[in-house]
Amino acid sequence: MQVVFLGTTGYHPSEHRHTLAVFLPQVGVLLDAGTGVFRLGRFLLNTSQLHIFLSHAHLDHVVGLTYLLGLVHRHPLEQIRLYGLPGTLQAVEEHLFARPLFPVRPPIEMCPLESQEIPLPQQGRLKWFELLQHPGGSIGFRLQWSQGSLAYVTDTVADPAASYVKHLRGVDVLIHECYFPDREAQLAWRTGHSHTSAVAQVAQAAAAKRLLLVHMDPSSEQDDPIGLDQARAIFPRTELARDLMQIRLWEC
């Protein structure tokens, strides 16, 4: 099972990164729809459906939905389903797809998250859970198959004692936001984001097997804006995700 990082930063694109979008081509699952969605077409395989799961409605996580209109002309899909909390979907429908802003609505079926568990292709399942202290709220996802598992957590305050950590227990790959380095821990707390050591502590507390950091501050021009060595001192199997990076959950 392949995982492709179409975009890995937060807030706005930079010279080297686009905003968050993580794609699983074999099952047609897209986690968030930031500006990295413009790259999606090259990774569409034989899937006839696209399943998009939104963590929340902030613009850097949803603007790529507007790019789907051009995508479906080149890569016809039988169905595009958009999953999110009711308020998230309402915000997308009323604001992002408002006719003065975007006059031709993409062919998307809105699917409010009501059940806590959603079936996925290849006998997988997705569970969603609430995150901590982000303005407007945010949710995380755990995707599970018999062969492996993936958790996706963004736009939250990382805390190893937080209630969401129980949903990450033993996950094979944890994708977690890390907007700020440790020296800006107070700013992370005030803005509802995470800093380096706290994210590594979450991975450690969850006994995750591998940690990929995303949603870094795009205003930093450093190659390592969050202090990777500090994370690895706590959780050695930590990596900084990069645009177009590909990993495997298991060999198909």
C-alpha positions in Angstrom: 0.0 0.0 0.0 1.6 3.2 -1.2 1.3 6.6 0.5 2.1 9.8 -1.5 2.6 13.2 0.1 1.2 15.6 -2.5 1.7 18.6 -0.1 3.3 18.8 3.3 3.1 22.4 4.6 0.5 24.5 6.3 -1.1 27.9 5.8 0.2 28.7 2.3 2.5 27.2 -0.3 6.2 28.0 -0.3 8.9 27.7 -2.9 9.4 24.0 -2.0 6.1 22.8 -0.4 2.4 22.9 -1.1 -0.3 22.6 1.6 -1.5 19.3 3.0 -2.8 16.5 0.8 -1.9 12.8 1.4 -3.0 10.2 -1.1 -3.3 6.4 -1.1 -3.5 5.5 -4.8 -4.4 1.8 -4.4 -7.6 2.7 -2.6 -8.4 6.2 -3.9 -8.3 7.8 -0.5 -7.2 11.5 -0.1 -6.6 13.0 3.3 -7.2 16.7 3.2 -7.2 18.8 0.0 -4.7 21.5 0.1 -2.8 23.1 -2.8 -0.9 19.8 -3.4 -4.1 18.4 -5.0 -2.9 19.8 -8.3 -0.5 16.9 -8.5 -3.2 14.2 -7.9 -3.8 13.3 -11.5 -0.4 11.7 -12.1 -1.1 9.2 -9.2 -4.6 8.1 -10.1 -4.4 4.4 -10.9 -7.3 2.1 -11.8 -9.6 3.5 -9.1 -13.0 4.6 -10.3 -13.8 6.4 -7.1 -12.1 9.1 -5.0 -12.8 9.2 -1.2 -11.7 12.6 0.3 -11.6 13.0 4.1 -11.3 16.6 5.5 -9.8 17.2 8.9 -11.5 20.7 9.0 -12.5 23.5 6.7 -9.6 25.9 6.9 -8.6 27.1 3.5 -5.2 25.5 3.4 -6.9 22.1 3.7 -9.8 22.5 1.3 -8.8 24.9 -1.5 -7.6 21.9 -3.7 -11.2 20.8 -3.9 -11.7 23.5 -6.6 -8.9 21.8 -8.6 -11.0 18.7 -9.0 -13.1 20.3 -11.8 -10.1 20.2 -14.2 -9.0 16.8 -12.9 -12.2 15.0 -13.8 -12.0 16.2 -17.5 -8.6 14.4 -17.9 -9.2 11.5 -15.4 -12.9 10.6 -15.5 -14.1 9.2 -12.1 -17.4 7.5 -11.5 -17.8 9.1 -8.1 -16.1 11.6 -5.8 -17.2 11.4 -2.2 -16.2 14.2 0.3 -16.3 13.2 4.0 -16.2 15.7 6.9 -18.2 16.8 9.9 -21.4 18.5 9.0 -20.1 22.0 9.7 -17.0 21.4 7.6 -19.1 20.3 4.6 -21.5 23.2 5.1 -18.6 25.7 5.1 -17.2 24.2 1.8 -20.6 24.2 0.1 -21.6 27.7 1.2 -18.2 29.5 0.9 -15.6 27.7 -1.2 -18.2 26.7 -3.8 -20.1 30.1 -3.6 -20.8 31.1 -7.2 -19.1 34.5 -7.0 -15.9 32.6 -5.9 -16.1 29.4 -7.9 -19.0 29.4 -10.4 -18.9 25.7 -11.6 -19.2 23.2 -8.7 -17.1 20.0 -9.1 -19.1 16.8 -9.2 -18.7 16.0 -5.5 -21.1 14.0 -3.3 -21.2 15.4 0.3 -21.0 12.6 3.0 -21.4 13.9 6.5 -19.4 11.9 9.1 -22.1 10.5 11.4 -20.9 6.9 12.1 -17.5 6.8 13.9 -16.3 4.1 11.4 -16.3 4.2 7.6 -15.6 1.2 5.4 -12.7 1.6 2.9 -11.7 -0.3 -0.2 -9.8 -3.6 0.1 -11.6 -4.4 3.4 -10.2 -1.4 5.2 -11.9 0.9 7.7 -11.4 4.5 8.8 -12.2 5.8 12.3 -12.3 9.5 13.0 -11.7 11.3 16.4 -11.7 14.8 17.8 -8.4 16.6 18.3 -7.3 19.2 20.7 -7.6 23.0 20.9 -7.5 24.1 17.3 -9.6 27.2 16.4 -12.8 26.0 14.8 -11.9 22.4 15.7 -10.2 19.6 13.8 -10.5 15.8 13.6 -7.9 13.0 13.0 -8.2 9.7 11.2 -6.9 6.2 11.6 -7.0 3.9 8.6 -6.7 0.2 9.2 -6.2 -2.9 7.1 -5.2 -6.4 8.2 -1.8 -5.7 6.7 -1.1 -2.3 8.2 -2.3 1.0 9.6 -1.9 4.7 9.2 -3.0 7.7 11.4 -3.3 11.3 10.2 -3.3 14.1 12.8 -3.1 17.8 11.8 -4.0 21.2 13.3 -3.9 20.3 16.9 -1.9 20.9 20.1 0.3 17.8 20.5 0.1 16.4 24.1 1.0 12.8 25.0 -1.7 12.9 27.7 -4.4 14.0 25.2 -7.5 11.8 24.7 -6.7 11.4 21.0 -3.5 9.5 21.7 -5.5 6.3 22.5 -6.6 6.2 18.8 -3.0 6.1 17.7 -1.9 3.0 19.7 0.5 0.8 17.8 -0.1 2.5 14.5 2.4 1.5 11.7 2.8 5.1 10.3 1.8 8.2 12.2 1.5 11.4 10.1 1.4 14.3 12.6 1.6 18.1 12.2 4.6 19.9 13.6 4.1 23.6 12.8 6.7 25.1 15.2 10.1 24.2 16.7 10.4 23.9 20.4 11.6 27.4 20.9 8.2 28.6 19.8 6.2 26.2 22.0 4.2 29.0 23.6 3.1 30.2 20.2 2.1 26.7 19.2 -0.1 26.5 22.3 -1.7 29.9 21.6 -2.5 29.2 18.0 -3.7 25.6 18.4 -0.6 23.9 16.8 2.2 21.5 17.7 5.9 21.8 18.4 8.6 19.3 17.9 9.2 17.5 21.2 5.5 17.3 22.0 4.8 15.5 18.7 7.7 13.0 19.3 6.3 12.4 22.8 2.9 11.6 21.3 4.5 9.1 19.0 6.3 7.6 21.9 3.2 7.4 24.1 1.3 5.8 21.3 4.0 3.2 20.6 3.8 4.2 16.9 6.3 2.4 14.6 7.2 5.4 12.4 6.5 9.2 12.6 6.3 11.5 9.6 6.1 15.2 10.3 4.0 17.6 8.2 2.3 21.0 8.3 5.5 23.0 9.0 5.5 26.7 9.1 5.9 27.7 5.4 7.6 31.1 6.3 10.7 29.2 7.4 13.3 28.9 4.6 15.3 26.3 6.5 15.6 22.8 5.1 14.8 21.5 8.6 12.5 24.1 10.2 11.4 22.1 13.2 14.6 20.6 14.6 14.5 17.0 13.5 17.3 15.9 15.9 15.3 17.0 18.9 12.4 14.8 17.7 14.7 11.8 17.1 16.2 12.1 20.6 12.8 11.2 21.9 11.4 9.1 19.0 14.2 7.8 16.7 12.1 6.8 13.8 11.1 10.3 12.9 11.2 11.8 9.4 10.4 15.1 7.9 7.9 14.5 5.1 8.6 16.2 1.8 6.4 17.0 -1.2 6.2 14.0 -3.6 7.7 11.7 -1.0 6.3 8.1 -1.3 6.3 5.5 1.4 4.8 2.0 1.7 2.6 0.7 4.5 3.2 -2.8 3.2 4.1 -4.5 -0.1 1.1 -5.2 -2.2 
